[in-house]
Amino acid sequence: MAEVKAILRHVRMAPRKARLIVDMVRGRNAAEALALLRYTPRSAARVVEQLLFSAVANAGHKDLGEPETLKISQAFVDGGAVLKRFQPRAQGRASPIKKRTSHITIVVGPIQ
């Protein structure tokens, strides 16, 4: 079974926020998922939508078919590098701030 994937690394978005959107489209038809992402009012939806467009384009390049004939077989979000910063607080103290990044992967294949 032929599958193609698209990976987006070092997205400046916490994995926890990106997983909400990825969980919503996992296992769906690619065309249905694109329509769903277009009207989802979250910033992660824009990123996942672009990545899904890329995966569908990769599938088209390998002659696997149109978005209507493709299904999202795997979709997951892994944590990336964490940017560590400090914020000044009262009485000379400092609090750590972790700016998290994500690695998002989408795998599409033909519907069976």
N, C-alpha and C positions, 0 to 999 in steps of 0.2 A: 504494500500500500504506500503510495507516494504522498508525502506530506512536506510542506515547506514552512519555514518559520521566519519570524522577524523579531529582532531583539533591540531594545532601546536601553542603553546603559546610562547611569549617572544622571537620572532625571531628578531635578531639585524638588522632590515631593516625598513626603513621608510614605513608607510602604503601607502603613495602616490605612491611609487615605486612598491610595491607588488600588488596594485590594478590594475595597468596596465596589469599585466600578468593574474590575476584572471579574469578580465573582458574579456580577450581574450578567455578563455576556458569555461566560464559559459554557460550552455545549450548545450554543445557539447557531442557527444559520448565519452566515457572514452578512448577507444583505439585511436580515432582520436586526442583527447586532449593530450595524452601521446606522440604521434608522433610529434605533433605541438610543445610541450614543449621541446622535445629533441633537436630541431634545432633552438630554440629561443636563441639569444646571449645576455641574461640578467642574472644577478646573481639570480634574483627572480625566474626565470624559473626553476633553479635547485631545489630550496626549494619547489615550488609548485608541481613539478614533483614527488619528494619524498613523499609529502603529498598525492598526488593522488594515487600513488602506495599503500600507506597505506590504503586509503579508499577502493580501489579495493580489497585488501587483506582482509579487514574487511567484505566486501560483499561476498567474496568467502568463508569465514569462516561461514557465515550465509546462505550459499547455495542460493545466489541471482543470481549467474551466472558468466560468463566470462566478461572481459572488453568490448568485442564486443556487449554484451547485456545490458550494463549499460550506464546510462546517468548522467551527472552532473546536478542535479536538483537545487542545491543551492551552491553558492560559494561566500564568502565575507571576507573582511579584516577589522578588528577593530583595533583601536589604543591600544597599551599596555602601560606599564610604560615608563616614559621618564627619561633618565639619564641626569641630569643637570650638566654641566661643565662650567668652565670659561677659556677664553683665554686672556692672557695679551696683552694689547694694548699700544699705545703711551701715554706718560705723566702720567704713573701710573694708567691708567684706565683698566677696564676689560670688555670684551664682553661675554655675555652668549652663550653657545653652547648647543643645545638640541639634544641629541642622542635618536632618537625615536625607539620604538620597535612595533611589530605587533603581533596580534593574527589572524591566518588564519584558516578558517573553510571551509571544502568541504563536501558536502552531495551528495551521489550517490544513484540512484535507478534504477529499471528496466525500459527499454524503453517501452512506451505504444503505 
